[in-house]
Amino acid sequence: MKHEEKNFAKSRDFNLTMIPGKFARAMRTCVIYQFLRFLVINIKMLIVVSKSH
């Protein structure tokens, strides 16, 4: 049993809780990917704000 699964095995409320896979965990901890997502989100925000003015 994985370490994450042990935390949820005790409670019946969390039986259907999803645990991220290796790829999702890698993307969440990758600084380069997070920086690119940050840039994309900021560009989208600038577009939305510029349309309103």
PyMOL Python script that loads the backbone (N, CA, C, O; Angstrom):
from pymol import cmd

cmd.read_pdbstr("""\
ATOM      1  N   MET A   1       0.847  -1.188   0.000  1.00  0.00           N
ATOM      2  CA  MET A   1       0.000   0.000   0.000  1.00  0.00           C
ATOM      3  C   MET A   1       0.886   1.243   0.000  1.00  0.00           C
ATOM      4  O   MET A   1       1.862   1.321   0.746  1.00  0.00           O
ATOM      5  N   LYS A   2       0.537   2.208  -0.841  1.00  0.00           N
ATOM      6  CA  LYS A   2       1.317   3.434  -0.931  1.00  0.00           C
ATOM      7  C   LYS A   2       1.153   4.267   0.334  1.00  0.00           C
ATOM      8  O   LYS A   2       0.175   4.140   1.071  1.00  0.00           O
ATOM      9  N   HIS A   3       2.144   5.122   0.557  1.00  0.00           N
ATOM     10  CA  HIS A   3       2.113   5.983   1.740  1.00  0.00           C
ATOM     11  C   HIS A   3       0.878   6.876   1.743  1.00  0.00           C
ATOM     12  O   HIS A   3       0.254   7.068   2.786  1.00  0.00           O
ATOM     13  N   GLU A   4       0.515   7.433   0.566  1.00  0.00           N
ATOM     14  CA  GLU A   4      -0.652   8.319   0.491  1.00  0.00           C
ATOM     15  C   GLU A   4      -1.941   7.571   0.791  1.00  0.00           C
ATOM     16  O   GLU A   4      -2.855   8.116   1.409  1.00  0.00           O
ATOM     17  N   GLU A   5      -2.009   6.320   0.350  1.00  0.00           N
ATOM     18  CA  GLU A   5      -3.229   5.547   0.548  1.00  0.00           C
ATOM     19  C   GLU A   5      -3.451   5.204   2.012  1.00  0.00           C
ATOM     20  O   GLU A   5      -4.595   5.055   2.443  1.00  0.00           O
ATOM     21  N   LYS A   6      -2.384   5.079   2.778  1.00  0.00           N
ATOM     22  CA  LYS A   6      -2.511   4.773   4.207  1.00  0.00           C
ATOM     23  C   LYS A   6      -3.264   5.875   4.939  1.00  0.00           C
ATOM     24  O   LYS A   6      -4.014   5.611   5.879  1.00  0.00           O
ATOM     25  N   ASN A   7      -3.054   7.127   4.496  1.00  0.00           N
ATOM     26  CA  ASN A   7      -3.723   8.250   5.146  1.00  0.00           C
ATOM     27  C   ASN A   7      -5.231   8.188   4.973  1.00  0.00           C
ATOM     28  O   ASN A   7      -5.973   8.624   5.853  1.00  0.00           O
ATOM     29  N   PHE A   8      -5.693   7.649   3.843  1.00  0.00           N
ATOM     30  CA  PHE A   8      -7.114   7.644   3.547  1.00  0.00           C
ATOM     31  C   PHE A   8      -7.788   6.318   3.892  1.00  0.00           C
ATOM     32  O   PHE A   8      -9.015   6.229   3.874  1.00  0.00           O
ATOM     33  N   ALA A   9      -7.008   5.296   4.203  1.00  0.00           N
ATOM     34  CA  ALA A   9      -7.579   3.980   4.457  1.00  0.00           C
ATOM     35  C   ALA A   9      -8.354   3.940   5.780  1.00  0.00           C
ATOM     36  O   ALA A   9      -9.231   3.095   5.954  1.00  0.00           O
ATOM     37  N   LYS A  10      -8.044   4.828   6.692  1.00  0.00           N
ATOM     38  CA  LYS A  10      -8.674   4.815   8.011  1.00  0.00           C
ATOM     39  C   LYS A  10     -10.087   5.380   8.001  1.00  0.00           C
ATOM     40  O   LYS A  10     -10.927   4.986   8.810  1.00  0.00           O
ATOM     41  N   SER A  11     -10.342   6.296   7.090  1.00  0.00           N
ATOM     42  CA  SER A  11     -11.627   6.986   7.079  1.00  0.00           C
ATOM     43  C   SER A  11     -12.476   6.517   5.896  1.00  0.00           C
ATOM     44  O   SER A  11     -11.968   6.366   4.785  1.00  0.00           O
ATOM     45  N   ARG A  12     -13.748   6.292   6.131  1.00  0.00           N
ATOM     46  CA  ARG A  12     -14.656   5.886   5.049  1.00  0.00           C
ATOM     47  C   ARG A  12     -15.034   7.062   4.167  1.00  0.00           C
ATOM     48  O   ARG A  12     -15.476   6.852   3.037  1.00  0.00           O
ATOM     49  N   ASP A  13     -14.876   8.291   4.639  1.00  0.00           N
ATOM     50  CA  ASP A  13     -15.265   9.474   3.881  1.00  0.00           C
ATOM     51  C   ASP A  13     -14.383   9.714   2.658  1.00  0.00           C
ATOM     52  O   ASP A  13     -14.828  10.333   1.692  1.00  0.00           O
ATOM     53  N   PHE A  14     -13.144   9.236   2.686  1.00  0.00           N
ATOM     54  CA  PHE A  14     -12.185   9.559   1.641  1.00  0.00           C
ATOM     55  C   PHE A  14     -11.859   8.373   0.741  1.00  0.00           C
ATOM     56  O   PHE A  14     -10.785   8.341   0.140  1.00  0.00           O
ATOM     57  N   ASN A  15     -12.748   7.409   0.635  1.00  0.00           N
ATOM     58  CA  ASN A  15     -12.470   6.243  -0.187  1.00  0.00           C
ATOM     59  C   ASN A  15     -12.340   6.590  -1.666  1.00  0.00           C
ATOM     60  O   ASN A  15     -11.628   5.901  -2.396  1.00  0.00           O
ATOM     61  N   LEU A  16     -13.011   7.640  -2.120  1.00  0.00           N
ATOM     62  CA  LEU A  16     -13.001   7.992  -3.531  1.00  0.00           C
ATOM     63  C   LEU A  16     -12.065   9.158  -3.844  1.00  0.00           C
ATOM     64  O   LEU A  16     -12.122   9.719  -4.938  1.00  0.00           O
ATOM     65  N   THR A  17     -11.208   9.527  -2.895  1.00  0.00           N
ATOM     66  CA  THR A  17     -10.283  10.629  -3.116  1.00  0.00           C
ATOM     67  C   THR A  17      -9.219  10.223  -4.116  1.00  0.00           C
ATOM     68  O   THR A  17      -8.591   9.173  -3.979  1.00  0.00           O
ATOM     69  N   MET A  18      -9.018  11.068  -5.131  1.00  0.00           N
ATOM     70  CA  MET A  18      -8.012  10.768  -6.147  1.00  0.00           C
ATOM     71  C   MET A  18      -6.627  11.159  -5.652  1.00  0.00           C
ATOM     72  O   MET A  18      -6.454  12.198  -5.016  1.00  0.00           O
ATOM     73  N   ILE A  19      -5.660  10.331  -5.945  1.00  0.00           N
ATOM     74  CA  ILE A  19      -4.271  10.611  -5.622  1.00  0.00           C
ATOM     75  C   ILE A  19      -3.558  10.863  -6.945  1.00  0.00           C
ATOM     76  O   ILE A  19      -3.641  10.031  -7.849  1.00  0.00           O
ATOM     77  N   PRO A  20      -2.851  12.003  -7.083  1.00  0.00           N
ATOM     78  CA  PRO A  20      -2.222  12.312  -8.363  1.00  0.00           C
ATOM     79  C   PRO A  20      -1.159  11.291  -8.737  1.00  0.00           C
ATOM     80  O   PRO A  20      -0.476  10.738  -7.875  1.00  0.00           O
ATOM     81  N   GLY A  21      -1.033  11.053 -10.027  1.00  0.00           N
ATOM     82  CA  GLY A  21      -0.036  10.111 -10.531  1.00  0.00           C
ATOM     83  C   GLY A  21       1.339  10.754 -10.606  1.00  0.00           C
ATOM     84  O   GLY A  21       1.533  11.894 -10.184  1.00  0.00           O
ATOM     85  N   LYS A  22       2.279  10.011 -11.145  1.00  0.00           N
ATOM     86  CA  LYS A  22       3.660  10.492 -11.230  1.00  0.00           C
ATOM     87  C   LYS A  22       3.762  11.733 -12.112  1.00  0.00           C
ATOM     88  O   LYS A  22       4.479  12.676 -11.778  1.00  0.00           O
ATOM     89  N   PHE A  23       3.042  11.735 -13.243  1.00  0.00           N
ATOM     90  CA  PHE A  23       3.122  12.874 -14.163  1.00  0.00           C
ATOM     91  C   PHE A  23       2.559  14.135 -13.521  1.00  0.00           C
ATOM     92  O   PHE A  23       3.165  15.201 -13.626  1.00  0.00           O
ATOM     93  N   ALA A  24       1.416  14.031 -12.861  1.00  0.00           N
ATOM     94  CA  ALA A  24       0.800  15.195 -12.219  1.00  0.00           C
ATOM     95  C   ALA A  24       1.690  15.738 -11.107  1.00  0.00           C
ATOM     96  O   ALA A  24       1.838  16.951 -10.961  1.00  0.00           O
ATOM     97  N   ARG A  25       2.280  14.844 -10.326  1.00  0.00           N
ATOM     98  CA  ARG A  25       3.186  15.293  -9.262  1.00  0.00           C
ATOM     99  C   ARG A  25       4.424  15.962  -9.842  1.00  0.00           C
ATOM    100  O   ARG A  25       4.923  16.938  -9.283  1.00  0.00           O
ATOM    101  N   ALA A  26       4.922  15.441 -10.960  1.00  0.00           N
ATOM    102  CA  ALA A  26       6.095  16.043 -11.598  1.00  0.00           C
ATOM    103  C   ALA A  26       5.771  17.439 -12.109  1.00  0.00           C
ATOM    104  O   ALA A  26       6.581  18.354 -11.964  1.00  0.00           O
ATOM    105  N   MET A  27       4.596  17.612 -12.704  1.00  0.00           N
ATOM    106  CA  MET A  27       4.211  18.921 -13.224  1.00  0.00           C
ATOM    107  C   MET A  27       4.004  19.921 -12.085  1.00  0.00           C
ATOM    108  O   MET A  27       4.319  21.101 -12.238  1.00  0.00           O
ATOM    109  N   ARG A  28       3.492  19.476 -10.978  1.00  0.00           N
ATOM    110  CA  ARG A  28       3.252  20.378  -9.845  1.00  0.00           C
ATOM    111  C   ARG A  28       4.543  20.844  -9.199  1.00  0.00           C
ATOM    112  O   ARG A  28       4.586  21.923  -8.608  1.00  0.00           O
ATOM    113  N   THR A  29       5.595  20.047  -9.304  1.00  0.00           N
ATOM    114  CA  THR A  29       6.860  20.401  -8.661  1.00  0.00           C
ATOM    115  C   THR A  29       7.891  20.945  -9.642  1.00  0.00           C
ATOM    116  O   THR A  29       8.975  21.352  -9.223  1.00  0.00           O
ATOM    117  N   CYS A  30       7.582  20.963 -10.941  1.00  0.00           N
ATOM    118  CA  CYS A  30       8.513  21.448 -11.964  1.00  0.00           C
ATOM    119  C   CYS A  30       8.452  22.977 -12.011  1.00  0.00           C
ATOM    120  O   CYS A  30       7.416  23.552 -12.344  1.00  0.00           O
ATOM    121  N   VAL A  31       9.553  23.619 -11.681  1.00  0.00           N
ATOM    122  CA  VAL A  31       9.593  25.080 -11.630  1.00  0.00           C
ATOM    123  C   VAL A  31       9.422  25.684 -13.019  1.00  0.00           C
ATOM    124  O   VAL A  31       8.753  26.706 -13.170  1.00  0.00           O
ATOM    125  N   ILE A  32      10.014  25.067 -14.027  1.00  0.00           N
ATOM    126  CA  ILE A  32       9.906  25.590 -15.396  1.00  0.00           C
ATOM    127  C   ILE A  32       8.452  25.555 -15.864  1.00  0.00           C
ATOM    128  O   ILE A  32       7.962  26.530 -16.435  1.00  0.00           O
ATOM    129  N   TYR A  33       7.763  24.443 -15.628  1.00  0.00           N
ATOM    130  CA  TYR A  33       6.354  24.331 -16.026  1.00  0.00           C
ATOM    131  C   TYR A  33       5.497  25.349 -15.280  1.00  0.00           C
ATOM    132  O   TYR A  33       4.625  25.980 -15.877  1.00  0.00           O
ATOM    133  N   GLN A  34       5.737  25.512 -13.989  1.00  0.00           N
ATOM    134  CA  GLN A  34       4.960  26.470 -13.205  1.00  0.00           C
ATOM    135  C   GLN A  34       5.184  27.897 -13.710  1.00  0.00           C
ATOM    136  O   GLN A  34       4.248  28.696 -13.756  1.00  0.00           O
ATOM    137  N   PHE A  35       6.418  28.212 -14.085  1.00  0.00           N
ATOM    138  CA  PHE A  35       6.710  29.552 -14.609  1.00  0.00           C
ATOM    139  C   PHE A  35       5.982  29.792 -15.926  1.00  0.00           C
ATOM    140  O   PHE A  35       5.429  30.870 -16.142  1.00  0.00           O
ATOM    141  N   LEU A  36       5.980  28.790 -16.810  1.00  0.00           N
ATOM    142  CA  LEU A  36       5.269  28.928 -18.076  1.00  0.00           C
ATOM    143  C   LEU A  36       3.767  29.081 -17.853  1.00  0.00           C
ATOM    144  O   LEU A  36       3.129  29.894 -18.522  1.00  0.00           O
ATOM    145  N   ARG A  37       3.200  28.326 -16.940  1.00  0.00           N
ATOM    146  CA  ARG A  37       1.770  28.463 -16.625  1.00  0.00           C
ATOM    147  C   ARG A  37       1.480  29.858 -16.072  1.00  0.00           C
ATOM    148  O   ARG A  37       0.455  30.458 -16.397  1.00  0.00           O
ATOM    149  N   PHE A  38       2.374  30.363 -15.247  1.00  0.00           N
ATOM    150  CA  PHE A  38       2.242  31.703 -14.688  1.00  0.00           C
ATOM    151  C   PHE A  38       2.192  32.741 -15.809  1.00  0.00           C
ATOM    152  O   PHE A  38       1.352  33.640 -15.788  1.00  0.00           O
ATOM    153  N   LEU A  39       3.098  32.616 -16.791  1.00  0.00           N
ATOM    154  CA  LEU A  39       3.115  33.549 -17.916  1.00  0.00           C
ATOM    155  C   LEU A  39       1.831  33.463 -18.732  1.00  0.00           C
ATOM    156  O   LEU A  39       1.268  34.493 -19.104  1.00  0.00           O
ATOM    157  N   VAL A  40       1.363  32.262 -19.014  1.00  0.00           N
ATOM    158  CA  VAL A  40       0.151  32.079 -19.808  1.00  0.00           C
ATOM    159  C   VAL A  40      -1.052  32.698 -19.106  1.00  0.00           C
ATOM    160  O   VAL A  40      -1.853  33.388 -19.736  1.00  0.00           O
ATOM    161  N   ILE A  41      -1.179  32.455 -17.808  1.00  0.00           N
ATOM    162  CA  ILE A  41      -2.313  32.995 -17.054  1.00  0.00           C
ATOM    163  C   ILE A  41      -2.258  34.519 -17.013  1.00  0.00           C
ATOM    164  O   ILE A  41      -3.288  35.183 -17.134  1.00  0.00           O
ATOM    165  N   ASN A  42      -1.052  35.075 -16.843  1.00  0.00           N
ATOM    166  CA  ASN A  42      -0.930  36.535 -16.820  1.00  0.00           C
ATOM    167  C   ASN A  42      -1.252  37.153 -18.174  1.00  0.00           C
ATOM    168  O   ASN A  42      -1.866  38.218 -18.232  1.00  0.00           O
ATOM    169  N   ILE A  43      -0.850  36.508 -19.260  1.00  0.00           N
ATOM    170  CA  ILE A  43      -1.182  37.019 -20.594  1.00  0.00           C
ATOM    171  C   ILE A  43      -2.692  36.991 -20.806  1.00  0.00           C
ATOM    172  O   ILE A  43      -3.260  37.936 -21.353  1.00  0.00           O
ATOM    173  N   LYS A  44      -3.342  35.914 -20.377  1.00  0.00           N
ATOM    174  CA  LYS A  44      -4.802  35.842 -20.495  1.00  0.00           C
ATOM    175  C   LYS A  44      -5.471  36.943 -19.684  1.00  0.00           C
ATOM    176  O   LYS A  44      -6.446  37.545 -20.136  1.00  0.00           O
ATOM    177  N   MET A  45      -4.950  37.209 -18.484  1.00  0.00           N
ATOM    178  CA  MET A  45      -5.517  38.276 -17.654  1.00  0.00           C
ATOM    179  C   MET A  45      -5.341  39.632 -18.320  1.00  0.00           C
ATOM    180  O   MET A  45      -6.258  40.453 -18.300  1.00  0.00           O
ATOM    181  N   LEU A  46      -4.180  39.877 -18.906  1.00  0.00           N
ATOM    182  CA  LEU A  46      -3.950  41.152 -19.597  1.00  0.00           C
ATOM    183  C   LEU A  46      -4.905  41.329 -20.768  1.00  0.00           C
ATOM    184  O   LEU A  46      -5.386  42.436 -21.010  1.00  0.00           O
ATOM    185  N   ILE A  47      -5.183  40.265 -21.491  1.00  0.00           N
ATOM    186  CA  ILE A  47      -6.125  40.350 -22.603  1.00  0.00           C
ATOM    187  C   ILE A  47      -7.521  40.691 -22.116  1.00  0.00           C
ATOM    188  O   ILE A  47      -8.198  41.532 -22.708  1.00  0.00           O
ATOM    189  N   VAL A  48      -7.953  40.050 -21.050  1.00  0.00           N
ATOM    190  CA  VAL A  48      -9.295  40.300 -20.505  1.00  0.00           C
ATOM    191  C   VAL A  48      -9.394  41.752 -19.985  1.00  0.00           C
ATOM    192  O   VAL A  48     -10.380  42.442 -20.240  1.00  0.00           O
ATOM    193  N   VAL A  49      -8.380  42.191 -19.269  1.00  0.00           N
ATOM    194  CA  VAL A  49      -8.407  43.552 -18.718  1.00  0.00           C
ATOM    195  C   VAL A  49      -8.351  44.586 -19.835  1.00  0.00           C
ATOM    196  O   VAL A  49      -9.027  45.613 -19.769  1.00  0.00           O
ATOM    197  N   SER A  50      -7.543  44.317 -20.867  1.00  0.00           N
ATOM    198  CA  SER A  50      -7.454  45.294 -21.957  1.00  0.00           C
ATOM    199  C   SER A  50      -8.757  45.411 -22.735  1.00  0.00           C
ATOM    200  O   SER A  50      -9.054  46.480 -23.268  1.00  0.00           O
ATOM    201  N   LYS A  51      -9.536  44.349 -22.815  1.00  0.00           N
ATOM    202  CA  LYS A  51     -10.825  44.390 -23.493  1.00  0.00           C
ATOM    203  C   LYS A  51     -11.850  45.216 -22.714  1.00  0.00           C
ATOM    204  O   LYS A  51     -12.756  45.806 -23.301  1.00  0.00           O
ATOM    205  N   SER A  52     -11.701  45.254 -21.408  1.00  0.00           N
ATOM    206  CA  SER A  52     -12.693  45.966 -20.594  1.00  0.00           C
ATOM    207  C   SER A  52     -12.425  47.476 -20.543  1.00  0.00           C
ATOM    208  O   SER A  52     -13.300  48.234 -20.125  1.00  0.00           O
ATOM    209  N   HIS A  53     -11.245  47.925 -20.955  1.00  0.00           N
ATOM    210  CA  HIS A  53     -10.924  49.358 -20.884  1.00  0.00           C
ATOM    211  C   HIS A  53     -10.995  50.015 -22.215  1.00  0.00           C
ATOM    212  O   HIS A  53     -10.753  51.217 -22.323  1.00  0.00           O
TER     213      HIS A  53
END
""", "prot")
cmd.dss("prot")
cmd.show_as("cartoon", "prot")
cmd.util.cbc("prot")
cmd.orient("prot")
